[in-house]
Amino acid sequence: MGVFGFSLALLLLLPGYGLAMYLFSGQDVIHGVQPNHGESLTASSFILLILVSAVFIGAFFAWVVSEPQVQAFTFDEYKQLLTLTITRRCRSPFQVHVPFSEIISIRPYVMTSSAHDGHFRVAYRGAKGKFFEHCVGDGTSLENIEFHGAWLRGMLGERMCELVDLDK
């Protein structure tokens, strides 16, 4: 949501800036006074300052609403439960408990065919049937991905997918 959040914030802020510029400099133009472009609020340095501040506000908004990160995860075979510890920027971490029955798929990935490590993408159905997907275990060695893949395939069956090479 980073690029979308940035674009949304920019689209929401720019009309307000345009209105503010019109209100500051528009009265002189309405009364027929020729604006002095060196001292006007529409001078290029003022417009540049407004645009730069809009970009910074948009970037901050995009940073705050960016994708959540999984800090820790555990698969409990006996309780049939996946526990994710998730953090979002500017917020405290929280735990999500996902029953194995709500897991849609777990897909192991490697970025290139010559990679020595990879990660898993866990897709599950949350509250009210909403779809969630998180990257877990980033930097997991290929041996551990194969081992955990076989172990999870025993519990989840076909919902545990084969290793996907993003290079191909």
C-alpha atoms as one frame of an Amber mdcrd trajectory, in Angstrom:
protein
   0.000   0.000   0.000   3.046   2.244   0.015   2.720   3.701  -3.481  -1.065
   3.802  -3.219  -0.916   5.606   0.137   1.613   8.091  -1.185  -0.502   8.805
  -4.279  -3.679   9.126  -2.232  -2.089  11.585   0.185  -0.708  13.636  -2.694
  -4.078  13.743  -4.446  -5.786  14.818  -1.229  -3.226  17.510  -0.387  -2.670
  19.212  -3.738  -6.211  20.657  -4.154  -5.925  22.163  -0.679  -2.611  23.757
  -1.599  -4.107  25.114  -4.813  -7.007  26.617  -2.889  -4.639  28.194  -0.355
  -2.564  29.738  -3.142  -5.704  31.071  -4.803  -6.917  32.607  -1.544  -3.556
  34.254  -0.823  -2.938  35.696  -4.262  -6.348  35.646  -5.888  -7.743  38.785
  -4.222  -5.145  41.054  -5.835  -5.831  39.573  -9.253  -9.612  39.955  -8.819
  -9.212  43.668  -8.012  -7.116  44.202 -11.154  -3.791  44.726  -9.412  -0.888
  43.240 -11.328   0.967  40.950  -8.955   4.650  41.550  -8.399   6.059  38.114
  -9.277   9.145  38.608  -7.142   7.132  38.953  -3.929   4.070  36.920  -4.852
   3.071  33.739  -3.113   2.968  32.154  -6.546   6.697  32.659  -7.030   8.500
  29.505  -8.045  10.294  29.134  -4.698   6.989  29.184  -2.806   5.400  26.670
  -5.190   8.468  24.463  -4.876   8.241  24.622  -1.076   4.566  23.647  -1.195
   5.203  20.726  -3.551   8.154  19.469  -1.500   6.095  19.561   1.695   3.270
  17.684  -0.078   5.728  15.000  -1.193   7.133  14.653   2.346   3.656  14.405
   3.860   2.697  11.804   1.254   5.873   9.810   1.895   5.265   9.874   5.655
   1.668   8.728   5.142   2.858   5.895   2.872   5.478   4.899   5.460   2.901
   4.761   8.263   0.380   2.646   6.340   2.952   0.299   4.774   2.635  -3.478
   4.762   2.816  -5.193   8.164   5.906  -7.285   8.939   5.878 -10.705  10.607
   8.476 -10.671  13.390   7.898 -14.202  14.696   5.744 -17.202  13.904   5.083
 -20.641  15.374   3.230 -23.687  14.092   1.630 -25.627  16.958   0.984 -29.156
  15.699  -1.025 -30.208  18.754  -3.344 -27.191  18.864  -3.435 -27.018  15.032
  -2.674 -23.305  15.285  -0.376 -20.834  13.537   0.634 -17.857  15.696   2.022
 -14.751  13.973   3.566 -11.778  15.775   2.947  -8.840  13.446   4.217  -5.267
  13.635   3.225  -2.184  11.699   5.160   1.061  11.691   4.200   3.468  14.467
   2.149   0.760  16.206   2.807  -1.861  18.839   3.149  -5.548  17.854   0.127
  -7.832  18.053  -0.450 -11.567  17.762  -2.721 -13.306  15.296  -3.843 -16.892
  15.903  -4.795 -18.753  12.729  -6.342 -22.236  12.947  -4.895 -24.641  10.386
  -8.384 -24.962   8.883  -8.280 -21.253   7.877  -4.914 -21.496   6.107  -5.485
 -21.282   2.348  -1.921 -21.995   1.270   1.720 -21.853   2.267   4.091 -21.247
  -0.634   7.875 -21.467  -0.234   9.827 -19.097  -2.500  13.402 -18.550  -3.594
  14.287 -15.339  -5.415  16.767 -16.870  -7.904  17.743 -20.359  -8.999  21.187
 -19.842  -7.440  19.813 -18.605  -4.091  20.780 -20.344  -0.875  17.809 -19.107
   1.124  14.161 -18.155   0.695  10.928 -17.458   2.527   7.334 -18.646   2.895
   4.139 -16.806   1.906   1.238 -17.745   4.179  -2.266 -17.001   2.898  -5.187
 -17.377   5.287  -8.744 -16.304   5.884  -9.142 -13.985   8.853 -12.125 -12.485
  10.632 -15.246 -12.079   8.492 -13.626 -14.089   5.689 -11.066 -11.399   4.855
  -7.999 -12.638   2.943  -4.529 -12.031   4.423  -1.082 -12.927   3.140   2.231
 -12.518   4.950   5.873 -13.264   4.246   7.393 -15.397   7.009  10.822 -16.872
   7.582  12.748 -14.564   5.268  16.314 -15.834   4.965  15.455 -19.485   5.680
  18.018 -21.888   4.207  16.913 -24.214   1.393  17.513 -27.256   3.600  15.182
 -25.832   6.256  12.594 -24.878   3.620  12.582 -28.472   2.332  12.444 -29.913
   5.860   9.651 -27.618   7.036   7.816 -28.039   3.725   7.681 -31.815   4.200
   6.613 -31.398   7.836   3.864 -28.904   6.943   2.710 -31.032   3.989   2.009
 -33.810   6.487  -0.314 -31.488   8.442  -1.808 -29.333   5.674  -1.794 -31.657
   2.676  -2.084 -29.953  -0.705  -2.327 -26.497   0.868   1.444 -26.717   1.318
   2.705 -25.891  -2.187   5.933 -26.876  -3.909   8.979 -24.593  -3.910   8.548
 -21.665  -6.329  11.625 -20.227  -8.056  10.883 -16.583  -8.912  13.781 -16.593
 -11.375  11.959 -18.917 -13.798
